[in-house]
C-alpha cells in the first residue's frame, strides 16, 4: 500500500508542469489575440472591406512571423484596450497607446513605434487661445485618455481654474468633428490623428501643445513572463528601421499631399490635367453606363487627376485603387492612368449594382459613392439605422444624416460591421457632388440634348424638394431618440 501510494504521488507530480509562457500559449493556440481600436492611426476597415491601419499592418506581420493567426479584439477606446491586456482578455494591445507614467504601472511597453504630441485643437475663425488659462468655452476629451494626466498636473501647478469634461460616448475623431462644426470649442488629441483628420476638416487648427512628445508603443501583460514582449523585440529587430519607416510613411508620410478643396484649383486642373484623360473617362463612362463627369469627379476627389498621387494608406493612381482592389479587377498597373480609370469605373459600377433596386436616382448614385468610400457593409448598416430611426433608407438626405452615427459607440455597437468614419463619407460624397456640378457646368454643351439620366433625376429632385436639397452635406444630425 505504501509503495502504491508513493507511486501515485510521483504520478501526480510527474503530470504537473509549470504554467505555459504567453508565447508558448499563443503558439499552442495558433492565435495572437490583439486588442485594438477603430482609428485611422491603428486599425479600420478600408476599401474593399479589408483590414488596414499602421498598427494593424505591424501586428499582422508579427503574427505571421510567429506562424499564428491574428485575431483582433476591438475595444471602444485605448484605455479599454489596455484593460483587456491587463486582465488577460488579449495577449497584447496595438491601439495607439501613448506611454505615460500612469500606464507604465499597468502594462509593459514595447519599443516605441512613433512619437506624437498632444495638441489643443480649436476651430478656424475663433480666437486662438495662448495657453490653458486662456480657454473661453468647453474643453472635452475622451475619458482616461492621454491628456488627462497632463491636465491634472497642470491644473495643480499652474491653472487651478482649469475645467474640462470627459466622455465615454465619443471617440477622439468624433470630438474633432464637433470642433470643426462649431458645436464644441476645444479638444485635445495626438498630433498624428489631427494631421489625418485635417484633410477632411480643414478648419481645424492647433493652438498649442499640451505636453511633451510621447512614445506610441504596444502594451503587454505585466509580470515576470516577458516571453511575448521579447518576441516582439526580436520582431522589430528583424523588421529593421527602414521597413518600419516605410510602413510609417505609408500611413503618415503624405497626409497633406492631396488637397480636396478649391473651385479655382479644379477649373485650372480641367485645362492642365483633365484634357489628357477626358477621352478615357468618356470611354469608361460609355462602357459602364455611367456619366463620365461623375467618374472624373471621383478621380478629382481621389487624386486631383495626378497619376503619381499616393494616399496615406498606400493607394495609388488617379482612382486611388488598393492592391487588393487592383488584383480583384485584374489590373496589372494601378498607376497607369487608363487602367486606373477603367478599373475604377468598373469597381464603382459593381458597387452600385449591389444596392437595392428600390433606391431611385440620384440617391442611388450618392449612396454608391458612400459605399465606394467606406464599403457596402457600412452603407447597409447606415440604411438599417436610418429605418430604425423612422426615416427613409432609400433617400440619401436621410442616410446622410445617419452616417455620422457609425462613429459613435452606442450606435455602431448595434450594427453588423461596426465602427466607420461616417462623417468623412458624407464629406467625400459632398465634395464629389460639388465637383460633378462644376464639371457639368464647365464641360457641357448648352444646346446638347437629352440630359443624362443622373442630371435629369437630380434636377427633378431639386425641383420637387428645393429646401431639403440645399441642406449642407456635412450637417450634423441632432439625435433625441433613445438608444435602439
WOTA-V125954 format. One record per backbone hydrogen bond with DSSP energy under -1.0 kcal/mol. CO is the residue of the C=O (numbers start at 1). NH is the residue of the N-H. E is the energy in kcal/mol with one decimal. If there is no record, write none. Layout:
# WOTA-V125954
co->CO nh->NH e->E
co->CO nh->NH e->E
This chain:
# WOTA-V125954
co->1 nh->5 e->-2.7
co->2 nh->6 e->-2.6
co->3 nh->7 e->-2.5
co->4 nh->8 e->-2.3
co->5 nh->9 e->-2.2
co->6 nh->10 e->-2.3
co->7 nh->11 e->-2.0
co->8 nh->12 e->-2.2
co->9 nh->13 e->-2.6
co->10 nh->14 e->-2.3
co->11 nh->15 e->-1.3
co->21 nh->25 e->-2.4
co->22 nh->26 e->-2.5
co->23 nh->27 e->-2.2
co->24 nh->28 e->-2.5
co->25 nh->29 e->-2.4
co->26 nh->30 e->-1.6
co->26 nh->31 e->-1.2
co->30 nh->69 e->-2.5
co->32 nh->71 e->-2.7
co->33 nh->91 e->-1.8
co->33 nh->92 e->-1.3
co->34 nh->73 e->-2.9
co->35 nh->94 e->-2.7
co->36 nh->75 e->-3.4
co->39 nh->42 e->-1.4
co->42 nh->56 e->-1.9
co->43 nh->39 e->-2.5
co->44 nh->52 e->-2.3
co->46 nh->49 e->-1.8
co->50 nh->46 e->-3.5
co->52 nh->44 e->-2.2
co->53 nh->57 e->-2.5
co->54 nh->58 e->-1.5
co->55 nh->59 e->-2.8
co->56 nh->60 e->-2.7
co->57 nh->61 e->-2.0
co->58 nh->62 e->-2.3
co->59 nh->63 e->-2.5
co->60 nh->64 e->-2.4
co->61 nh->65 e->-2.1
co->62 nh->66 e->-1.8
co->63 nh->68 e->-2.4
co->69 nh->32 e->-3.0
co->71 nh->34 e->-2.8
co->73 nh->36 e->-2.3
co->77 nh->81 e->-1.7
co->78 nh->82 e->-2.2
co->79 nh->83 e->-2.0
co->80 nh->84 e->-1.9
co->81 nh->85 e->-1.5
co->82 nh->86 e->-2.5
co->83 nh->87 e->-2.2
co->84 nh->89 e->-1.7
co->84 nh->90 e->-1.8
co->85 nh->88 e->-1.1
co->92 nh->35 e->-2.9
co->93 nh->219 e->-2.0
co->97 nh->217 e->-2.4
co->100 nh->104 e->-2.0
co->103 nh->106 e->-1.4
co->103 nh->107 e->-2.1
co->108 nh->220 e->-3.1
co->114 nh->216 e->-3.0
co->116 nh->214 e->-3.4
co->117 nh->191 e->-1.3
co->118 nh->210 e->-2.7
co->119 nh->189 e->-1.8
co->120 nh->207 e->-3.0
co->121 nh->187 e->-1.3
co->122 nh->205 e->-2.6
co->123 nh->126 e->-2.1
co->131 nh->134 e->-1.7
co->138 nh->186 e->-2.1
co->139 nh->165 e->-2.5
co->141 nh->167 e->-1.9
co->142 nh->145 e->-1.8
co->145 nh->148 e->-1.6
co->147 nh->151 e->-3.0
co->148 nh->152 e->-2.5
co->149 nh->153 e->-1.9
co->150 nh->154 e->-2.4
co->151 nh->155 e->-2.7
co->152 nh->156 e->-1.9
co->153 nh->157 e->-1.8
co->154 nh->158 e->-2.8
co->154 nh->159 e->-2.8
co->159 nh->162 e->-1.8
co->165 nh->141 e->-2.3
co->167 nh->143 e->-2.3
co->171 nh->175 e->-1.7
co->172 nh->176 e->-2.1
co->173 nh->177 e->-2.1
co->174 nh->178 e->-2.1
co->175 nh->179 e->-2.1
co->176 nh->180 e->-2.4
co->177 nh->181 e->-1.7
co->178 nh->183 e->-2.0
co->178 nh->184 e->-1.1
co->186 nh->140 e->-2.0
co->187 nh->121 e->-3.2
co->189 nh->119 e->-3.1
co->190 nh->194 e->-2.0
co->191 nh->195 e->-2.3
co->192 nh->196 e->-1.6
co->193 nh->197 e->-2.1
co->194 nh->198 e->-2.0
co->197 nh->200 e->-1.1
co->197 nh->201 e->-2.5
co->201 nh->204 e->-1.9
co->203 nh->124 e->-3.4
co->205 nh->122 e->-2.4
co->208 nh->120 e->-2.7
co->214 nh->116 e->-2.5
co->215 nh->99 e->-2.7
co->216 nh->113 e->-3.8
co->216 nh->114 e->-1.0
co->218 nh->110 e->-2.1
co->219 nh->93 e->-2.2
co->220 nh->108 e->-2.7
co->226 nh->230 e->-2.7
co->227 nh->231 e->-1.8
co->228 nh->232 e->-2.1
co->229 nh->233 e->-1.9
co->230 nh->234 e->-2.0
co->231 nh->235 e->-2.1
co->232 nh->236 e->-2.5
co->233 nh->237 e->-2.0
co->234 nh->238 e->-2.3
co->235 nh->239 e->-2.2
co->236 nh->240 e->-2.1
co->240 nh->244 e->-2.0
co->241 nh->245 e->-2.3
co->242 nh->246 e->-2.0
co->243 nh->247 e->-2.2
co->244 nh->248 e->-2.3
co->245 nh->249 e->-2.5
co->246 nh->250 e->-1.8
co->247 nh->251 e->-1.2
co->248 nh->252 e->-3.0
co->249 nh->253 e->-1.5
co->254 nh->257 e->-1.9
co->262 nh->266 e->-1.8
co->263 nh->267 e->-2.4
co->264 nh->268 e->-2.1
co->265 nh->269 e->-2.6
co->266 nh->270 e->-2.0
co->268 nh->272 e->-2.0
co->269 nh->273 e->-2.7
co->269 nh->274 e->-2.6
co->273 nh->276 e->-1.6
co->274 nh->277 e->-1.5
co->274 nh->278 e->-1.8
co->277 nh->281 e->-2.4
co->278 nh->282 e->-2.8
co->279 nh->283 e->-2.3
co->280 nh->284 e->-2.6
co->281 nh->285 e->-2.3
co->282 nh->286 e->-2.2
co->283 nh->287 e->-2.4
co->284 nh->288 e->-1.3
co->285 nh->290 e->-2.7
co->291 nh->295 e->-1.7
co->292 nh->296 e->-2.5
co->293 nh->297 e->-1.9
co->294 nh->298 e->-2.2
co->295 nh->299 e->-2.5
co->296 nh->300 e->-2.2
co->297 nh->301 e->-2.4
co->298 nh->302 e->-2.5
co->299 nh->303 e->-2.6
co->299 nh->305 e->-1.1
co->300 nh->304 e->-1.5
co->306 nh->309 e->-1.7
co->309 nh->317 e->-1.5
co->311 nh->314 e->-1.9
co->315 nh->311 e->-2.4
co->316 nh->321 e->-1.6
co->321 nh->316 e->-1.5
co->322 nh->326 e->-2.5
co->323 nh->327 e->-2.5
co->324 nh->328 e->-2.4
co->325 nh->329 e->-2.3
co->326 nh->331 e->-3.2
co->333 nh->336 e->-1.4
co->336 nh->340 e->-2.8
co->337 nh->341 e->-2.6
co->338 nh->342 e->-2.6
co->339 nh->343 e->-2.6
co->340 nh->344 e->-2.8
co->341 nh->345 e->-2.1
co->342 nh->346 e->-2.0
co->343 nh->347 e->-2.5
co->344 nh->348 e->-2.5
co->345 nh->349 e->-2.3
co->346 nh->350 e->-2.4
co->347 nh->351 e->-2.0
co->348 nh->352 e->-2.7
co->349 nh->353 e->-2.3
co->352 nh->355 e->-1.1
co->356 nh->359 e->-1.6
co->360 nh->364 e->-2.3
co->362 nh->366 e->-2.0
co->363 nh->367 e->-2.5
co->364 nh->368 e->-2.1
co->365 nh->369 e->-2.0
co->366 nh->370 e->-1.8
co->367 nh->371 e->-2.4
co->368 nh->372 e->-2.4
co->369 nh->373 e->-1.7
co->370 nh->374 e->-2.6
co->371 nh->375 e->-2.5
co->375 nh->379 e->-1.5
co->376 nh->380 e->-2.6
co->377 nh->381 e->-2.1
co->378 nh->382 e->-2.3
co->379 nh->383 e->-2.4
co->380 nh->384 e->-2.3
co->381 nh->385 e->-2.4
co->382 nh->386 e->-2.5
co->383 nh->387 e->-2.1
co->384 nh->388 e->-2.2
co->385 nh->389 e->-1.9
co->386 nh->391 e->-2.5
co->387 nh->390 e->-1.6
co->392 nh->395 e->-1.4
co->395 nh->399 e->-2.3
co->396 nh->400 e->-3.5
co->399 nh->403 e->-2.2
co->402 nh->405 e->-2.3
co->403 nh->406 e->-1.9
co->404 nh->407 e->-1.6
co->405 nh->408 e->-2.0
co->406 nh->420 e->-1.9
co->408 nh->411 e->-1.6
co->408 nh->412 e->-2.8
co->409 nh->413 e->-1.7
co->411 nh->414 e->-1.8
co->412 nh->415 e->-1.5
co->420 nh->422 e->-2.0
co->421 nh->425 e->-1.5
co->422 nh->426 e->-2.0
co->423 nh->427 e->-2.3
co->424 nh->428 e->-2.7
co->425 nh->429 e->-2.5
co->426 nh->430 e->-2.5
co->427 nh->431 e->-2.8
co->428 nh->432 e->-2.1
co->429 nh->433 e->-2.5
co->430 nh->434 e->-2.0
co->431 nh->435 e->-2.7
co->432 nh->436 e->-3.0
co->433 nh->437 e->-2.4
co->434 nh->438 e->-2.2
co->435 nh->439 e->-2.6
co->436 nh->440 e->-2.6
co->437 nh->441 e->-2.1
co->438 nh->442 e->-2.7
co->439 nh->443 e->-2.7
co->440 nh->444 e->-1.6
co->445 nh->448 e->-2.1
co->452 nh->456 e->-2.7
co->453 nh->457 e->-2.4
co->454 nh->458 e->-2.4
co->455 nh->459 e->-2.8
co->456 nh->460 e->-2.4
co->457 nh->461 e->-2.4
co->458 nh->462 e->-2.7
co->459 nh->463 e->-2.1
co->460 nh->464 e->-1.9
co->461 nh->465 e->-2.2
co->465 nh->469 e->-2.0
co->468 nh->471 e->-1.7
co->472 nh->475 e->-1.9
